[in-house]
Amino acid sequence: MKPLVSVTHLTRIFDVSKPWLNRVIERLPKSLLTAVSDVSFDIPQNSVYALVGESGSGKSTIGKMVVGLLPPTEGSVTIEGVDLAREQDPEKIEKVRSDIQMIFQDPYASLNPRWRVKDIIEEPAVAQGKKPEALAERLLEQVGLAAEDAGKFPHEFSGGQRQRICIARALASEPRLIVCDEPTSALDVSVQAQVLNLMSDLREDLGLTYLFITHDLTVVQHMADTVGVLYLGRLVEEAPREALFADPKHPYTRMLFDAAPKMDGFGREIEPPEGEIPDPINPPPGCAFHPRCPLATDLCKRERPEPRLVGASKVACHHAE
């Protein structure tokens, strides 16, 4: 069975150099920031693939490349067999784009404050040339709000209700893939649970596929089928959810689990994570995690590890065993 989304050797490099004249006067070289480096994964139809990692690990950049907001520097993103960055047929591009939607981190910033909720929700359908009749009202009821809310403005809702409006807008074009970029991080815990349960129900009812971007491991445990762990733009571990939570193989994944809050963690003694993510403009040679890794050897400093199977996990580590 072909995956709905296939990401192959995806790389994104940003030019963050000073203006040309400044570089000439100060005799500075170009500065290139590698946000994503050689990332590959597949997302099957009607599944949830979660990307986790610290801030600055490249999660959101991958999400933007998947939906076509950013072109990749190298590699490809293929959705339904179409590479949006290289496809020449406008009809194919339009068809695939209509099957993709995105839910953003801040629900208020992603809603036009001057538009009524009805216009916000119906905009994707109108952009496709459809004439929606009572679409906003039906979708509002589907996400747990009232049909009468269609005539209100975004400022009249709470954070959780605004995120439900964003979900309703994402559903308006009847997508197959929804990229969720930290969709619950701006919400408090009780509202997070409501929104996540809603998204799980919609996945089952409508056959949706999610790329879920988050740094919250409890959200991953609730939502994901497969988990990819990112570090400095590199995919260091990929595994089914149960296998990852039962036995994480990569030292960085273990560090993330140790640092996560636990219900029974009062009074526990644990070493805090050491160091910060290195500068992506000047990344360390070999394995990017070696400056912080307790298992690092000279081999780690020299050679970048290739992903390989260790148990049920695909791990990029020389010493995963």
VMD Tcl script that draws the C-alpha trace (Angstrom):
set ca {
  {0.00 0.00 0.00}
  {1.40 3.38 -1.04}
  {1.83 5.97 1.75}
  {-0.26 9.14 1.50}
  {2.82 11.27 2.26}
  {6.39 10.28 1.43}
  {9.24 12.52 2.64}
  {12.60 11.61 1.07}
  {16.03 13.05 2.03}
  {14.38 16.37 2.89}
  {16.81 19.25 3.51}
  {16.16 22.96 4.02}
  {18.97 25.52 4.23}
  {18.34 29.22 4.96}
  {20.73 31.99 3.94}
  {21.05 34.15 7.08}
  {24.04 36.18 5.86}
  {24.43 39.89 6.42}
  {23.70 42.12 3.39}
  {26.22 41.82 0.54}
  {27.90 45.21 1.17}
  {28.38 44.47 4.89}
  {30.00 41.14 4.03}
  {32.37 42.81 1.54}
  {33.40 45.53 4.00}
  {33.77 43.15 6.97}
  {35.17 40.32 4.80}
  {32.65 37.84 6.09}
  {31.64 34.56 4.41}
  {28.01 33.61 3.77}
  {26.12 32.21 6.78}
  {23.94 29.20 5.99}
  {21.55 27.72 8.57}
  {20.61 24.08 8.07}
  {17.13 23.83 9.59}
  {16.35 20.32 8.25}
  {18.99 17.79 7.26}
  {18.33 14.60 5.23}
  {14.98 13.62 6.82}
  {12.96 10.69 5.41}
  {9.66 9.18 6.61}
  {6.29 7.96 5.30}
  {2.76 8.63 6.57}
  {0.17 5.95 5.69}
  {-3.45 6.89 4.99}
  {-5.64 7.38 8.11}
  {-2.72 7.41 10.55}
  {-1.07 9.94 12.87}
  {2.66 10.64 12.50}
  {4.09 12.77 15.33}
  {7.28 14.82 15.12}
  {8.78 15.64 18.53}
  {11.88 17.47 19.65}
  {13.13 20.57 21.43}
  {12.46 24.07 20.13}
  {14.67 24.73 17.11}
  {14.86 21.10 16.01}
  {13.13 21.79 12.64}
  {9.62 20.44 13.30}
  {7.67 23.45 12.01}
  {9.99 23.84 9.00}
  {9.16 20.27 7.95}
  {5.44 20.99 8.42}
  {5.66 24.06 6.17}
  {7.50 22.09 3.49}
  {4.89 19.31 3.61}
  {2.02 21.74 2.95}
  {4.02 23.61 0.28}
  {4.61 26.88 2.14}
  {8.39 26.38 1.84}
  {10.26 24.71 -1.04}
  {12.89 22.15 0.00}
  {16.55 22.88 -0.73}
  {17.12 19.17 -1.42}
  {14.95 16.06 -1.33}
  {11.23 15.84 -1.95}
  {7.77 15.68 -0.37}
  {5.38 13.48 -2.36}
  {1.66 13.65 -1.51}
  {-0.70 11.26 -3.33}
  {2.18 10.61 -5.75}
  {2.65 14.32 -6.60}
  {5.75 16.36 -5.72}
  {4.34 19.88 -5.23}
  {7.76 21.54 -5.61}
  {8.49 19.95 -9.01}
  {5.12 19.04 -10.56}
  {4.34 21.01 -13.74}
  {0.66 20.07 -14.21}
  {-1.46 22.80 -12.53}
  {-4.50 20.52 -12.28}
  {-2.58 17.91 -10.29}
  {-1.13 20.60 -8.02}
  {-4.58 22.11 -7.41}
  {-6.06 18.67 -6.65}
  {-3.37 17.83 -4.09}
  {-3.42 21.28 -2.49}
  {-7.17 20.95 -1.91}
  {-6.48 17.75 0.05}
  {-4.12 19.50 2.51}
  {-4.95 21.81 5.41}
  {-3.02 23.16 8.40}
  {-3.93 23.95 12.01}
  {-1.62 26.55 13.56}
  {-0.27 26.97 17.07}
  {-1.99 30.24 18.03}
  {-5.72 30.02 17.22}
  {-6.32 33.75 17.52}
  {-3.38 34.81 15.32}
  {-4.56 32.47 12.54}
  {-8.12 33.90 12.45}
  {-8.96 37.19 10.74}
  {-10.37 39.40 13.56}
  {-12.47 41.45 11.07}
  {-14.26 38.45 9.59}
  {-17.23 36.65 11.03}
  {-16.75 32.97 11.85}
  {-19.02 31.95 8.96}
  {-16.73 33.67 6.40}
  {-13.57 32.27 8.05}
  {-14.79 28.68 7.93}
  {-16.20 28.86 4.40}
  {-13.10 30.55 2.89}
  {-11.31 27.27 1.84}
  {-14.47 26.01 0.12}
  {-15.06 29.36 -1.62}
  {-11.41 29.37 -2.80}
  {-12.11 26.04 -4.52}
  {-15.07 27.54 -6.38}
  {-17.73 25.83 -4.27}
  {-20.92 27.52 -3.09}
  {-21.26 26.43 0.52}
  {-24.77 26.39 1.94}
  {-24.97 26.19 5.73}
  {-21.43 24.70 5.66}
  {-20.17 26.82 8.55}
  {-23.17 25.97 10.73}
  {-22.80 22.23 10.05}
  {-19.06 22.21 10.76}
  {-19.46 24.28 13.93}
  {-21.87 21.67 15.27}
  {-19.48 18.91 14.19}
  {-16.66 20.43 16.30}
  {-18.87 20.95 19.34}
  {-19.97 24.57 18.94}
  {-23.41 26.01 18.14}
  {-24.66 26.89 14.64}
  {-25.58 30.36 15.95}
  {-21.85 31.04 16.54}
  {-21.38 31.50 12.78}
  {-22.40 35.16 13.03}
  {-19.87 36.06 15.76}
  {-16.31 37.40 15.57}
  {-13.20 35.49 16.83}
  {-12.69 37.77 19.87}
  {-16.02 36.55 21.28}
  {-14.63 33.04 21.90}
  {-12.23 31.42 24.36}
  {-8.92 29.88 23.27}
  {-10.29 26.36 23.08}
  {-13.34 27.51 21.09}
  {-11.10 29.40 18.66}
  {-9.05 26.26 18.08}
  {-12.30 24.40 17.32}
  {-13.09 27.11 14.75}
  {-9.64 26.52 13.21}
  {-10.40 22.79 13.03}
  {-13.78 23.54 11.39}
  {-12.04 25.76 8.83}
  {-9.52 22.97 8.11}
  {-12.40 20.54 7.48}
  {-14.23 22.88 5.08}
  {-12.27 21.76 2.01}
  {-12.73 18.06 2.89}
  {-8.96 17.40 3.19}
  {-7.24 14.04 3.46}
  {-4.13 15.38 5.26}
  {-4.05 17.91 8.11}
  {-0.71 19.24 9.40}
  {-1.14 20.20 13.06}
  {1.61 22.56 14.28}
  {1.48 22.56 18.11}
  {-2.35 22.81 17.99}
  {-2.84 22.55 21.77}
  {0.25 24.22 23.26}
  {-1.55 27.57 23.75}
  {-4.44 25.90 25.64}
  {-4.80 24.79 29.25}
  {-4.79 21.10 30.07}
  {-8.54 20.46 30.34}
  {-9.19 22.21 27.01}
  {-6.25 20.35 25.43}
  {-7.95 17.05 26.25}
  {-11.23 18.18 24.66}
  {-9.51 19.32 21.44}
  {-7.40 16.14 21.18}
  {-10.44 13.92 21.72}
  {-12.29 15.90 19.04}
  {-9.41 15.42 16.59}
  {-9.31 11.67 17.33}
  {-13.05 11.37 16.70}
  {-12.82 13.33 13.43}
  {-9.97 11.10 12.27}
  {-12.14 8.00 12.76}
  {-15.30 9.55 11.29}
  {-13.71 11.21 8.23}
  {-10.66 9.01 7.58}
  {-8.20 11.88 8.16}
  {-4.41 11.63 8.20}
  {-2.46 13.86 10.62}
  {1.14 15.08 10.72}
  {1.27 16.13 14.36}
  {4.05 18.53 15.40}
  {4.54 18.88 19.15}
  {7.04 18.90 22.01}
  {4.54 17.44 24.49}
  {5.10 13.71 25.00}
  {1.70 13.23 26.71}
  {0.01 14.51 23.53}
  {2.13 12.11 21.46}
  {1.14 9.17 23.67}
  {-2.53 10.07 23.25}
  {-2.55 10.73 19.49}
  {0.31 9.15 17.54}
  {0.65 5.85 15.70}
  {4.28 6.46 14.73}
  {6.73 8.91 16.33}
  {9.76 10.60 14.76}
  {12.26 12.27 17.13}
  {14.10 15.28 15.68}
  {17.36 16.77 16.88}
  {19.05 19.71 15.13}
  {17.06 19.03 11.96}
  {17.95 15.31 11.90}
  {15.62 12.37 12.48}
  {17.44 10.45 15.23}
  {14.76 7.85 16.03}
  {11.52 6.61 14.48}
  {9.31 3.94 16.02}
  {5.71 2.87 16.66}
  {4.32 4.69 19.69}
  {4.17 1.63 21.98}
  {7.75 0.60 21.16}
  {9.10 4.11 21.68}
  {7.43 4.63 25.05}
  {8.31 1.13 26.26}
  {11.97 1.18 25.22}
  {13.48 4.35 23.68}
  {16.75 3.50 21.94}
  {18.44 6.84 21.21}
  {20.16 8.68 24.12}
  {18.37 11.90 23.10}
  {14.95 10.20 23.20}
  {15.77 8.88 26.67}
  {16.77 12.39 27.74}
  {13.40 13.73 26.54}
  {11.53 11.04 28.53}
  {13.61 11.68 31.67}
  {12.93 15.43 31.45}
  {9.16 15.04 30.99}
  {6.93 15.62 34.06}
  {5.59 12.45 35.70}
  {2.63 11.92 38.01}
  {4.76 9.86 40.42}
  {7.84 12.03 40.04}
  {7.70 13.94 43.35}
  {11.05 13.82 45.09}
  {12.75 11.79 42.35}
  {16.43 12.40 41.84}
  {17.39 12.80 38.19}
  {20.19 14.54 36.36}
  {18.85 17.57 34.46}
  {19.53 17.62 30.69}
  {22.98 19.01 29.94}
  {23.75 21.63 27.32}
  {21.71 23.28 24.59}
  {21.06 22.43 20.94}
  {24.25 23.44 19.04}
  {24.32 26.37 16.63}
  {22.68 25.14 13.36}
  {24.90 27.57 11.41}
  {27.96 25.71 12.70}
  {26.77 22.20 13.64}
  {29.20 19.74 15.25}
  {30.78 17.09 13.00}
  {29.64 13.48 13.11}
  {26.58 12.84 15.28}
  {24.95 16.20 16.12}
  {24.08 14.97 19.62}
  {27.61 13.93 20.65}
  {28.44 17.11 22.68}
  {25.55 16.23 25.06}
  {25.58 12.44 24.82}
  {26.76 10.22 27.73}
  {27.65 7.42 25.27}
  {29.73 9.53 22.85}
  {33.04 8.14 21.55}
  {35.55 9.29 18.96}
  {33.50 7.47 16.30}
  {30.49 9.70 17.13}
  {32.63 12.81 16.67}
  {33.90 11.64 13.27}
  {31.01 9.91 11.48}
  {27.36 10.81 11.15}
  {25.36 7.66 12.02}
  {22.99 6.26 9.40}
  {19.47 5.17 10.49}
  {19.28 1.41 11.15}
  {16.81 -0.98 12.72}
  {17.35 -1.79 16.39}
  {14.40 -3.83 17.60}
  {11.23 -2.07 16.43}
  {12.94 1.32 16.17}
  {14.88 2.94 13.36}
  {17.76 4.69 15.14}
  {20.57 6.98 13.99}
  {23.10 6.10 16.71}
  {26.40 4.18 16.67}
  {25.78 2.79 20.17}
  {21.99 2.28 20.28}
  {22.40 -1.27 21.62}
}
mol new
graphics top color blue
foreach p $ca { graphics top sphere $p radius 0.5 }
foreach p [lrange $ca 0 end-1] q [lrange $ca 1 end] { graphics top cylinder $p $q radius 0.2 }
display resetview
